[in-house]
Amino acid sequence: MEVPRARTEGEAKSFGKYRFIAALGSGGMAVVHLAVVHGPSGFNKLVVLKQIHPEYSEDPEILGMFLDEARLAARLSHPNVVQTNEVGHEGERHFMAMEYLDGQPLSRVLRRLQRHGGLPLVMHLQVIADTLGGLHHAHELADYDGSPLGVVHRDVNPQNVFVTYDGAVKVVDFGIAKARNAVTHTRDGMVRGKVAYMAPEQVLNDRVDRRADIFAAGVMLWEAATGARPWKGVAEPTMMKALLAGEFPAARGLAPEIAEPLEAMIRKALSLDRRDRYATAAELQGAIEAYLETLGGRLPPRELGKLLSTHFAEERAEIRSLIEEQRRGCNGAATEATLPVPVLGRGIAGEEDSGERRESITAADSQPHLESAGASRPTVLSCVPAMPAPPPRRRGRLLAFAGAILAFAVVVPLALTLGKAPPASASTAAQPRVSVAAAATIPSTVELRISAAPAFAQIFLDDALLAGNPFRGAFPRDERAHRIRVEAPGFVPRVEIVALDSDRVLDIEMASELDRPGPLPASTSVARPGRPHEPKGDFELLTNPYTAR
């Protein structure tokens, strides 16, 4: 399968000072690209560039909506909100340049981990708590004279929460946010957002305030506690009727094991009357963090980042190869690229949308995944002289090439370490030599296969992280003992000692921390409640803007 390319040969490969790396998505109002902005001394920064379609440049309503989003986004500055670096126009084409987030939308994380036991409850709660921190910042935003802007996101859901590979959490897409100073307003009778996460007053298209976002966060809490979606398979009209009647499904009806404090938080956040909900996002965030303390406290963000890195290693390798390919066509100036602009795929094999209509391919759902310092520190590229365009490649070849790089980075250092022979001694010197003919019949490498449960466990060989679980790789044959360590949040670490003198196959099953006697360690995650051998629900793979609406 070929890596998709730009649809037209004449498509521009640069926009002002921005050079396109890949097309991320296109919707009714805007198109989104991954781009490089050129800086001095040959250094360049990755950004997500959102541009309004040229045909809408003179449409007052569409242009007003875009500029409302841009003005609001430019005012937001918080560690848990995507950062907007620049808002402007090039000729008649308006644009927003946002920070490049190196990670995945929460919707895709939940979908991917669903078949591996789900996202551990402590991690899931931390993501929601951080989301609430970003929302509270937006809710509290004031005008320059100090008067509240009354910002309401109105589309809070796992699709619009982004988790980076270093464990940072960012709220994205304020495209339909409501603010007091907005130039454009929602037309009468038009309901915006995802019904499954809507507060009753939003379903009625009534006046909404910050408590509508708190209701949506309550739905996300419900999902974290049960491991399922509350309205799976329910038609939207039926869903709306139930929401307006205050008949939200009881979390304990699906998972009776849910702890009372968590269930009480969910009930309060999902109250039909908004006056009965948490007054602010910060109040609900505080309640979640207090509950986390009863579970041993928050985990370091790097634990969440390690989990994502393990399960999305292939995507990261592929986009890194693609960006490196495009980088070679860069000569440090804003010129037309020598390579066509690829269009990143909208989904992952086996994770396609399972029912909801997808209105657009959007930026964060197709968000590239590049090893970098993380969202808080922009990725920097250094251009090399332009090279001739290579012939089109097949996706399989691209993945194989990316996999080879990853294998080289992991296996070769290990091979060099394992291949170091111990100092010669009298006993080894006295051993008889093996004939050349006999040595030729003995393979110089052995194959090591390791499979660990749970599937999101990370596997280490002599303290070096191996790529993937299950892992399969070749190592130099030796007679020495090597240490296999397996770790996973919420599980007791396991250590095995093996000698790489022949092919080895290891199946390692870890015990839950819940089965360990005594109090839980302070840094330990707790697995989500529920029946361990039943599916944890079916999270839809939702599109995720930065956004192309």
C-alpha positions in Angstrom: 0.0 0.0 0.0 1.5 3.3 -1.1 1.9 6.3 1.3 -0.8 8.7 0.0 0.5 11.7 -1.7 -0.9 15.1 -2.5 -3.9 14.9 -4.8 -2.7 17.5 -7.3 0.7 18.1 -8.7 0.2 21.8 -8.5 -0.6 21.8 -4.8 1.6 24.3 -2.9 4.4 22.9 -0.8 4.9 26.0 1.3 2.9 28.8 2.8 4.8 32.0 3.6 7.5 31.0 6.0 6.0 27.6 6.6 7.1 24.5 4.6 4.6 21.6 4.5 5.8 18.2 5.8 2.5 16.3 5.6 -1.2 17.0 5.1 -3.1 16.1 8.3 -6.7 16.7 7.3 -9.3 18.7 5.5 -12.7 19.7 6.6 -15.5 22.0 5.5 -13.9 25.1 6.7 -10.1 24.6 7.0 -7.2 22.4 6.0 -4.5 21.3 8.4 -0.8 20.5 7.7 2.3 19.5 9.7 4.8 22.1 8.7 8.3 23.5 9.4 8.7 27.2 10.1 12.1 28.3 9.0 14.3 30.2 11.5 17.8 31.7 11.5 21.0 29.6 11.2 19.2 26.7 9.5 17.1 25.7 12.5 13.4 25.0 12.1 10.5 24.2 14.3 7.6 21.8 13.7 4.1 23.3 13.9 0.6 22.4 13.1 -0.7 24.9 10.5 -4.5 25.4 10.1 -5.6 27.5 7.1 -9.1 28.5 6.1 -10.0 27.3 2.6 -9.4 30.1 0.0 -13.0 30.0 -1.2 -14.2 31.0 2.3 -11.8 34.0 2.7 -14.7 36.4 1.8 -17.5 34.5 3.6 -18.3 36.7 6.6 -19.8 33.8 8.7 -17.1 31.2 8.0 -14.3 33.8 8.4 -15.8 35.1 11.6 -16.0 31.6 13.1 -12.3 31.0 12.2 -11.2 34.3 13.6 -13.2 33.8 16.8 -11.4 30.5 17.3 -8.1 32.1 16.5 -8.6 35.1 18.9 -9.6 32.8 21.7 -6.8 30.3 21.1 -4.2 33.1 21.1 -5.3 34.1 24.6 -5.0 30.6 26.1 -1.7 29.9 27.8 -1.7 26.9 30.1 0.4 23.7 30.3 -2.9 21.7 29.7 -4.1 23.6 26.7 -2.6 23.4 23.2 -0.5 26.5 22.6 -1.2 28.8 19.6 2.1 30.3 18.4 0.8 32.7 15.7 -2.4 34.0 14.1 -2.3 35.9 10.8 -2.9 35.9 7.1 -0.8 35.4 4.0 -2.5 37.4 1.3 -6.2 36.6 1.7 -5.5 33.2 3.4 -6.0 33.3 7.2 -4.1 30.8 9.3 -3.3 29.6 12.9 0.1 28.0 13.8 -0.1 25.7 16.8 2.4 23.8 18.8 3.2 20.3 17.5 2.0 17.7 20.0 4.0 14.5 19.9 1.5 11.9 21.0 -2.0 10.6 20.6 -5.6 11.7 21.2 -7.1 10.0 24.3 -9.8 8.4 22.1 -7.2 6.5 20.2 -5.2 5.6 23.3 -8.4 4.1 24.8 -9.1 2.3 21.6 -5.6 0.8 21.3 -5.3 -0.2 25.0 -8.8 -1.7 25.1 -7.5 -5.0 23.8 -4.7 -4.9 26.3 -6.7 -4.6 29.5 -7.5 -0.9 29.2 -5.8 2.3 30.4 -5.0 1.8 34.1 -7.6 3.7 36.3 -5.0 5.9 38.1 -3.6 7.0 34.7 -7.0 7.6 33.3 -8.1 9.7 36.3 -4.9 11.7 36.1 -5.6 12.5 32.4 -9.1 13.8 33.3 -7.8 15.8 36.2 -5.2 17.5 34.0 -8.0 18.1 31.4 -10.0 19.9 34.0 -7.0 22.0 34.9 -6.8 23.2 31.2 -10.6 23.8 31.1 -10.5 25.8 34.4 -7.9 28.1 32.8 -10.2 28.7 29.8 -13.3 29.2 32.0 -11.5 31.8 34.1 -10.2 33.7 31.1 -10.9 37.5 31.4 -10.9 40.4 29.0 -8.2 43.0 29.2 -10.4 45.1 31.5 -10.8 42.1 33.9 -14.4 41.2 32.9 -14.9 37.4 32.5 -15.1 36.2 28.9 -17.4 33.3 29.8 -15.5 30.7 27.7 -17.2 27.3 27.4 -15.5 24.6 25.3 -18.7 22.8 24.5 -17.0 19.8 22.9 -15.1 18.1 25.8 -14.6 14.4 25.0 -11.6 12.0 24.6 -11.1 13.1 21.0 -10.2 16.6 22.1 -7.8 15.6 24.8 -4.3 14.9 23.6 -1.7 12.9 25.5 1.9 13.3 24.6 4.7 10.7 24.7 6.2 12.4 27.7 2.9 12.2 29.6 1.6 15.7 29.1 -2.1 16.3 28.7 -3.5 19.0 26.5 -7.1 20.2 25.7 -7.4 20.9 22.0 -10.0 22.3 19.6 -11.8 25.4 20.9 -13.4 25.6 17.4 -17.0 25.7 18.7 -16.2 27.3 22.1 -18.5 29.9 23.3 -17.1 33.3 24.5 -18.9 36.5 25.4 -16.9 38.6 22.9 -17.4 36.2 19.9 -18.3 37.9 16.7 -20.3 35.0 15.3 -23.0 33.1 17.2 -24.6 29.7 16.8 -27.7 29.8 14.6 -31.0 29.1 16.3 -31.8 25.4 16.4 -28.2 24.4 15.7 -26.7 22.0 18.3 -22.9 21.7 18.2 -20.8 19.0 19.8 -21.1 15.3 20.4 -24.4 14.3 21.9 -22.9 11.5 24.0 -21.0 14.1 26.1 -23.6 16.9 26.0 -25.2 18.4 29.1 -29.0 18.5 29.0 -29.1 22.3 28.6 -26.7 22.0 25.6 -29.1 19.4 24.1 -31.9 21.9 24.4 -29.6 24.6 22.8 -30.2 26.6 25.9 -27.7 29.0 27.5 -24.6 27.1 28.6 -21.9 27.9 31.1 -18.8 26.2 32.4 -20.9 23.5 34.1 -21.7 22.1 30.6 -18.0 21.2 30.3 -18.1 19.7 33.8 -20.9 17.4 32.7 -18.8 16.3 29.7 -15.9 15.6 32.1 -18.3 13.6 34.2 -19.1 11.4 31.2 -15.3 10.8 30.8 -15.2 9.8 34.5 -18.0 7.4 33.9 -16.0 5.8 31.1 -12.8 5.7 33.2 -14.6 3.9 36.0 -16.5 1.4 33.9 -14.2 0.9 30.9 -17.1 1.3 28.5 -19.2 3.9 26.7 -22.5 4.8 28.3 -24.5 5.1 25.1 -23.0 2.4 23.0 -25.5 1.5 20.2 -28.1 4.0 21.3 -29.6 6.3 18.6 -29.1 10.0 19.1 -32.9 10.9 19.5 -33.2 8.2 22.3 -30.0 9.5 23.9 -31.3 13.1 23.9 -34.6 12.0 25.4 -32.8 10.2 28.2 -30.4 13.1 28.9 -33.3 15.5 29.2 -35.1 13.2 31.6 -32.0 12.8 33.8 -31.8 9.1 33.0 -28.0 8.8 32.6 -27.0 5.1 32.9 -25.8 4.3 36.4 -22.0 3.5 36.5 -22.5 0.8 39.2 -25.1 -0.9 37.0 -22.3 -1.9 34.7 -19.4 -2.1 37.3 -20.7 -2.7 40.8 -17.1 -2.8 42.1 -16.7 1.0 41.6 -15.6 2.7 44.9 -18.2 4.9 46.5 -16.2 8.1 46.4 -15.6 7.7 42.7 -19.2 6.9 42.0 -20.3 9.9 44.1 -18.1 12.2 42.0 -19.7 10.8 38.8 -23.2 11.3 40.1 -22.5 14.9 41.1 -20.8 15.8 37.8 -23.7 14.3 35.8 -26.5 16.0 37.8 -29.5 17.0 35.6 -29.7 20.4 37.3 -26.5 22.2 36.7 -26.8 23.9 40.1 -26.2 20.4 41.7 -22.9 19.8 39.7 -19.5 20.9 40.7 -19.3 24.7 40.5 -16.0 24.8 38.7 -13.6 22.5 36.9 -11.0 23.1 39.6 -13.4 21.8 42.2 -13.9 18.5 40.3 -10.2 18.4 39.6 -9.5 18.7 43.4 -12.0 15.9 44.1 -10.3 13.6 41.7 -6.8 14.3 43.0 -8.0 13.7 46.6 -9.3 10.3 45.5 -6.0 9.6 43.8 -4.3 10.1 47.1 -6.3 7.3 48.6 -5.0 5.1 45.8 -1.3 6.0 46.6 -1.0 9.3 44.8 -0.4 10.4 41.2 2.1 8.5 39.0 5.0 10.5 37.4 3.9 11.7 33.9 6.8 9.6 32.4 4.9 6.4 33.3 2.0 7.4 31.1 4.4 8.5 28.4 6.2 5.1 28.5 2.9 3.3 28.2 2.0 5.3 25.1 5.5 5.0 23.6 5.2 1.2 23.9 1.9 0.9 22.1 2.5 3.4 19.4 6.1 2.6 18.5 5.2 1.7 14.9 3.5 5.0 14.2 6.3 7.0 15.7 8.9 5.2 13.6 6.9 5.7 10.4 6.4 9.4 10.8 10.0 9.9 11.8 11.1 8.3 8.6 8.7 10.4 6.6 9.8 13.6 8.3 13.4 12.7 7.7 12.7 12.1 4.1 11.0 15.5 3.8 13.8 17.1 5.8 16.4 16.1 3.2 14.5 18.1 0.6 14.9 21.3 2.8 17.7 23.7 2.1 17.0 26.1 5.0 14.9 28.5 2.9 11.1 28.7 2.3 11.2 27.2 -1.2 9.1 24.6 -3.0 9.9 21.1 -1.6 11.5 18.6 -4.0 9.2 15.9 -2.6 5.4 15.8 -2.9 3.5 16.5 0.4 2.2 13.2 1.8 -1.3 12.8 3.2 -1.2 10.9 6.5 -3.7 8.1 6.9 -6.8 8.8 8.9 -7.0 5.6 10.8 -5.1 2.6 12.2 -5.5 -0.9 10.9 -8.2 -2.6 13.0 -9.2 0.7 14.6 -11.5 2.2 12.1 -14.5 4.1 13.1 -17.2 1.6 14.1 -20.4 3.5 13.5 -20.2 7.3 14.0 -20.2 9.3 10.8 -16.8 11.0 10.3 -17.3 14.5 9.1 -13.7 15.2 8.3 -10.2 13.9 8.6 -8.7 16.0 11.3 -5.3 17.0 12.6 -4.9 15.3 15.9 -6.5 12.0 14.8 -3.9 11.9 12.0 -1.3 13.6 14.3 2.2 12.6 13.4 4.3 10.9 16.1 8.0 11.9 16.2 10.5 11.2 19.0 11.2 14.6 20.5 11.6 16.4 23.7 7.8 16.6 24.0 5.1 19.2 23.7 6.6 21.6 26.2 9.8 21.9 24.1 9.4 22.4 20.4 10.9 19.9 18.0 13.8 21.4 16.2 15.1 20.2 12.8 18.3 21.3 11.0 18.0 21.3 7.3 20.6 19.6 5.0 21.1 20.5 1.3 18.3 19.5 -1.0 18.5 16.1 -2.6 16.8 14.7 -5.7 13.4 13.3 -5.1 13.5 9.5 -4.6 11.0 7.3 -6.5 7.6 6.7 -4.8 7.8 4.1 -2.0 5.4 1.5 -0.8 4.0 1.9 2.7 5.4 -1.6 3.5 8.9 -0.5 2.5 8.5 2.6 4.5 7.5 0.7 7.6 10.2 -1.9 7.0 12.8 0.9 6.7 11.5 2.6 9.9 11.5 -0.8 11.7 15.0 -1.4 10.6 16.1 1.9 12.1 14.3 1.2 15.3 15.8 -2.3 15.4 19.3 -0.9 14.7 18.9 1.6 17.5 17.8 -1.0 20.0 19.5 -4.3 19.0 23.0 -3.0 17.9 23.9 -1.4 21.2 22.7 -4.5 23.0 24.6 -6.6 20.6 27.8 -4.6 21.3 27.2 -5.0 25.0 26.4 -8.7 24.9 29.2 -9.3 22.5 32.0 -8.1 24.8 33.8 -11.2 26.0 35.0 -11.5 29.6 38.8 -11.1 30.2 40.8 -14.2 29.1 41.8 -16.5 31.9 44.0 -19.5 32.2 41.0 -21.8 32.1 39.6 -20.4 29.0 43.0 -20.3 27.3 43.4 -24.0 28.0 40.2 -25.0 26.3 40.5 -26.8 23.0 39.8 -24.8 19.9 36.7 -25.6 17.8 37.5 -26.5 14.2 36.5 -24.1 11.5 34.2 -26.6 10.0 32.5 -27.3 13.3 32.1 -23.6 14.0 30.4 -23.0 10.7 27.6 -25.3 11.7 26.9 -23.4 15.0 24.8 -20.2 14.4 26.5 -17.1 15.8 23.3 -15.6 17.0 20.3 -16.9 19.0 16.7 -15.8 18.8 15.0 -14.4 21.9 11.2 -14.3 22.1 9.5 -12.7 25.1 5.8 -12.3 25.7 4.5 -10.6 28.9 1.1 -10.2 30.4 -0.4 -7.6 30.7 0.2 -6.7 27.1 1.1 -3.1 27.9 4.1 -4.3 30.1 7.5 -3.1 29.1 10.4 -5.6 28.7 14.0 -4.8 29.6 17.2 -6.8 28.8 20.1 -5.9 31.0 18.3 -2.6 31.8 17.9 -1.7 28.1 14.2 -1.3 27.0 13.3 -3.7 24.2 11.0 -2.6 21.4 7.5 -4.0 21.8 5.6 -6.7 23.6 5.7 -9.4 22.5 9.4 -9.0 21.5 11.4 -11.0 19.0 15.0 -10.4 18.2 18.4 -11.9 17.5 21.5 -11.5 19.8 25.0 -12.8 19.7 25.4 -16.3 21.2 27.3 -16.3 24.5 27.4 -18.3 27.7 26.8 -15.5 30.1 23.7 -14.8 32.3 21.4 -11.9 31.3 18.7 -10.2 33.2 15.1 -10.0 31.8 12.9 -7.5 33.7 9.3 -6.8 33.1 7.4 -3.8 34.4 3.8 -2.5 34.2 1.9 0.1 36.1 -0.3 -1.6 38.7 1.6 -4.9 38.5 4.5 -6.5 40.5 7.7 -6.4 38.5 9.2 -9.7 37.4 12.8 -10.7 36.8 14.1 -13.7 35.0 17.8 -14.8 34.4 18.6 -16.4 31.0 21.7 -17.5 29.2 21.9 -16.7 25.5 23.4 -20.0 24.5 20.4 -21.2 22.5 17.1 -19.9 21.2 14.8 -18.9 24.1 11.0 -18.4 24.3 9.7 -16.8 27.5 6.1 -16.2 28.5 5.9 -14.0 31.6 2.7 -13.4 33.5 2.7 -10.6 36.1 0.7 -10.4 39.3 -1.5 -7.4 40.0 -0.5 -5.1 42.9 -4.0 -5.7 44.2 -2.9 -9.3 45.0 0.1 -8.2 47.0 -0.4 -8.2 50.8 -0.1 -5.0 52.7 -0.7 -1.4 51.6 -0.1 -0.3 48.0 3.2 1.5 47.3 2.8 5.2 46.9 3.9 5.1 43.2 1.7 2.2 42.2 -1.2 2.4 39.7 -4.4 0.5 40.4 -6.1 -1.4 37.6 -9.6 -0.3 36.7 -12.5 -2.1 38.5 -14.6 -4.5 36.5 -14.8 -8.1 35.6 -11.3 -9.1 34.5 -12.2 -11.5 31.7 -14.9 -9.4 30.1 -14.4 -6.8 27.4 -14.0 -3.3 28.8 -16.2 -1.6 26.3 -15.8 -0.3 22.8 -14.4 3.2 22.6 -15.0 4.7 19.1 -12.0 5.9 17.2 -13.1 9.5 16.9 -11.6 12.1 14.7 -9.6 14.7 16.5 -9.0 18.2 15.5 -6.7 20.7 16.1 -9.2 20.9 13.8 -10.2 20.8 10.2 -13.9 21.7 10.4 
